[in-house]
Amino acid sequence: MIIQTTNASFLIENCEFDSALVAIHSDSRFELSRLFGSVKVKSSDSHTYPFTVRISKQEFTDSLILLIKEIDYTSFSQLESNWM
């Protein structure tokens, strides 16, 4: 799954080593640190997503809730008028 925000892009994958974890890859070390502060951000070989964390599925769920709470819904009406 790919999630794009105004500050970063994230690629979410099942962790190949542990089915209880997910691997979150991003183009922003800062955003990974902000969302998953207690987890060490590691560098990866990917040019698109050079930073990675591995977290539990519950931690990921909690972070998704945080991202949704940060949405500025006031701009949706402007976006809707641009589509019509």
KETORNU-677352 format. One record per residue: residue in three letters; chain; x, y, z of N, C-alpha, C in turn. Coordinates in nm, 2 decimals, m for minus. Last residue first. Example, Ala and Ser with C-alpha at 12.3 -4.5 7.8 and 13.67 -1.06 7.14 Angstrom:
# residues 2
Ser:A:1.28:m0.22:0.71:1.37:m0.11:0.71:1.29:0.00:0.79 .
Ala:A:1.32:m0.57:0.78:1.23:m0.45:0.78:1.32:m0.33:0.78 .
//
This chain:
# residues 84
Met:A:m1.51:1.90:m1.09:m1.63:1.91:m1.16:m1.62:2.01:m1.28 .
Trp:A:m1.27:1.93:m0.96:m1.29:1.80:m1.03:m1.42:1.81:m1.12 .
Asn:A:m1.28:2.16:m0.82:m1.18:2.15:m0.93:m1.20:2.03:m1.01 .
Ser:A:m1.46:2.11:m0.62:m1.50:2.20:m0.73:m1.40:2.20:m0.85 .
Glu:A:m1.31:1.94:m0.46:m1.43:1.89:m0.53:m1.47:1.98:m0.64 .
Leu:A:m1.12:2.12:m0.36:m1.07:2.01:m0.45:m1.19:1.95:m0.53 .
Gln:A:m1.28:2.28:m0.20:m1.21:2.34:m0.31:m1.16:2.23:m0.41 .
Ser:A:m1.37:2.09:m0.02:m1.47:2.16:m0.10:m1.40:2.22:m0.22 .
Phe:A:m1.13:2.02:0.12:m1.19:1.92:0.03:m1.30:1.99:m0.06 .
Ser:A:m1.02:2.20:0.30:m0.97:2.21:0.16:m1.05:2.11:0.06 .
Thr:A:m1.11:2.12:0.54:m1.17:2.24:0.48:m1.13:2.26:0.34 .
Tyr:A:m0.98:1.90:0.64:m1.10:1.87:0.56:m1.16:2.00:0.50 .
Asp:A:m0.67:1.81:0.67:m0.74:1.94:0.67:m0.87:1.93:0.58 .
Ile:A:m0.57:1.54:0.87:m0.63:1.59:0.74:m0.70:1.72:0.76 .
Glu:A:m0.49:1.44:1.11:m0.42:1.56:1.06:m0.47:1.61:0.93 .
Lys:A:m0.63:1.21:1.15:m0.67:1.33:1.23:m0.60:1.45:1.18 .
Ile:A:m0.49:1.04:0.98:m0.63:1.08:0.94:m0.67:1.20:1.02 .
Leu:A:m0.25:1.01:1.13:m0.25:1.07:1.00:m0.39:1.12:0.95 .
Leu:A:m0.36:0.87:1.36:m0.29:1.00:1.37:m0.29:1.08:1.24 .
Ile:A:m0.44:0.63:1.23:m0.54:0.72:1.30:m0.48:0.86:1.32 .
Leu:A:m0.19:0.54:1.16:m0.29:0.57:1.05:m0.40:0.66:1.11 .
Ser:A:m0.08:0.48:1.41:m0.02:0.59:1.33:m0.12:0.63:1.21 .
Asp:A:m0.24:0.26:1.49:m0.24:0.39:1.57:m0.18:0.51:1.49 .
Thr:A:m0.15:0.08:1.29:m0.29:0.12:1.30:m0.30:0.25:1.38 .
Phe:A:0.12:0.05:1.37:0.08:0.11:1.24:m0.06:0.16:1.24 .
Glu:A:0.09:m0.07:1.61:0.15:0.06:1.61:0.12:0.13:1.47 .
Gln:A:m0.03:m0.31:1.52:m0.11:m0.22:1.61:m0.05:m0.08:1.61 .
Lys:A:0.18:m0.43:1.38:0.06:m0.39:1.31:m0.03:m0.29:1.39 .
Ser:A:0.50:m0.30:1.48:0.38:m0.39:1.49:0.26:m0.34:1.42 .
Ile:A:0.75:m0.21:1.24:0.67:m0.19:1.36:0.56:m0.29:1.36 .
Arg:A:1.05:m0.10:1.10:0.96:m0.22:1.12:0.89:m0.20:1.25 .
Val:A:1.13:0.16:0.87:1.11:0.11:1.01:1.03:m0.02:1.00 .
Thr:A:1.35:0.32:0.64:1.27:0.21:0.67:1.25:0.20:0.83 .
Phe:A:1.44:0.52:0.35:1.43:0.50:0.50:1.33:0.40:0.53 .
Pro:A:1.42:0.56:0.07:1.55:0.53:0.13:1.56:0.51:0.29 .
Tyr:A:1.24:0.50:m0.17:1.21:0.50:m0.03:1.34:0.47:0.05 .
Thr:A:1.38:0.53:m0.41:1.25:0.59:m0.40:1.21:0.61:m0.25 .
His:A:1.62:0.39:m0.38:1.63:0.53:m0.42:1.49:0.60:m0.39 .
Ser:A:1.69:0.15:m0.14:1.60:0.20:m0.23:1.62:0.35:m0.26 .
Asp:A:1.85:0.05:0.07:1.91:0.07:m0.06:1.82:0.13:m0.17 .
Ser:A:1.79:0.24:0.38:1.77:0.12:0.29:1.84:0.15:0.15 .
Ser:A:1.84:0.31:0.72:1.86:0.35:0.58:1.84:0.22:0.50 .
Lys:A:1.60:0.32:0.99:1.72:0.26:0.92:1.72:0.31:0.78 .
Val:A:1.49:0.45:1.29:1.48:0.46:1.14:1.61:0.41:1.08 .
Lys:A:1.37:0.29:1.58:1.49:0.34:1.50:1.47:0.34:1.35 .
Val:A:1.08:0.40:1.74:1.15:0.30:1.66:1.26:0.36:1.58 .
Ser:A:0.95:0.61:1.87:1.02:0.51:1.95:1.10:0.40:1.88 .
Gly:A:0.83:0.75:1.66:0.94:0.81:1.73:1.02:0.71:1.82 .
Phe:A:0.68:0.74:1.42:0.72:0.62:1.49:0.84:0.65:1.57 .
Leu:A:0.63:1.00:1.32:0.52:0.90:1.33:0.55:0.79:1.42 .
Arg:A:0.88:1.12:1.32:0.77:1.18:1.38:0.66:1.08:1.41 .
Ser:A:1.04:0.94:1.17:1.07:0.96:1.31:0.95:1.03:1.39 .
Leu:A:0.91:0.96:0.92:0.91:0.83:0.99:0.94:0.85:1.14 .
Glu:A:0.96:1.24:0.88:0.82:1.19:0.89:0.82:1.05:0.96 .
Phe:A:1.25:1.23:0.86:1.18:1.31:0.96:1.04:1.26:0.98 .
Arg:A:1.30:1.07:0.63:1.34:1.02:0.76:1.27:1.10:0.87 .
Ser:A:1.11:1.02:0.36:1.14:1.12:0.46:1.17:1.06:0.59 .
Asp:A:1.03:0.83:0.19:1.13:0.92:0.14:1.17:1.03:0.24 .
Ser:A:0.99:0.50:0.35:0.96:0.64:0.32:1.07:0.72:0.25 .
His:A:0.84:0.20:0.45:0.95:0.26:0.38:0.90:0.41:0.35 .
Ile:A:0.76:m0.02:0.70:0.72:0.11:0.64:0.84:0.17:0.58 .
Ala:A:0.66:m0.35:0.74:0.78:m0.26:0.71:0.72:m0.14:0.64 .
Val:A:0.50:m0.49:1.02:0.49:m0.44:0.89:0.62:m0.35:0.87 .
Leu:A:0.47:m0.80:1.21:0.53:m0.67:1.19:0.49:m0.62:1.04 .
Ala:A:0.40:m1.06:1.24:0.33:m0.97:1.33:0.38:m0.82:1.30 .
Ser:A:0.56:m1.21:1.07:0.43:m1.18:1.02:0.35:m1.08:1.11 .
Asp:A:0.89:m1.14:1.00:0.80:m1.16:1.11:0.66:m1.11:1.07 .
Phe:A:1.03:m1.10:0.77:1.09:m1.18:0.88:1.00:m1.22:0.99 .
Glu:A:0.90:m0.94:0.59:0.94:m1.07:0.54:0.99:m1.16:0.66 .
Cys:A:0.62:m0.75:0.67:0.76:m0.78:0.70:0.79:m0.92:0.66 .
Asn:A:0.42:m0.62:0.41:0.43:m0.72:0.52:0.58:m0.74:0.54 .
Glu:A:0.45:m0.26:0.36:0.46:m0.40:0.32:0.46:m0.49:0.44 .
Ile:A:0.40:0.06:0.24:0.38:m0.03:0.35:0.37:m0.17:0.30 .
Leu:A:0.56:0.35:0.17:0.53:0.22:0.11:0.51:0.13:0.23 .
Phe:A:0.49:0.70:0.16:0.52:0.58:0.24:0.47:0.46:0.16 .
Ser:A:0.60:1.03:0.12:0.54:0.91:0.07:0.58:0.79:0.15 .
Ala:A:0.55:1.36:0.28:0.62:1.23:0.25:0.54:1.13:0.18 .
Asn:A:0.39:1.59:0.31:0.53:1.59:0.36:0.61:1.47:0.32 .
Thr:A:0.13:1.54:0.24:0.20:1.66:0.18:0.35:1.67:0.22 .
Thr:A:0.14:1.19:0.17:0.09:1.31:0.24:0.16:1.43:0.18 .
Gln:A:0.04:0.88:0.04:0.11:1.00:0.02:0.05:1.11:0.10 .
Ile:A:0.09:0.54:0.07:0.03:0.65:0.13:0.11:0.77:0.10 .
Ile:A:0.05:0.22:m0.08:0.12:0.35:m0.08:0.04:0.46:m0.02 .
Met:A:0.09:m0.12:0.00:0.00:0.00:0.00:0.09:0.12:0.00 .
//
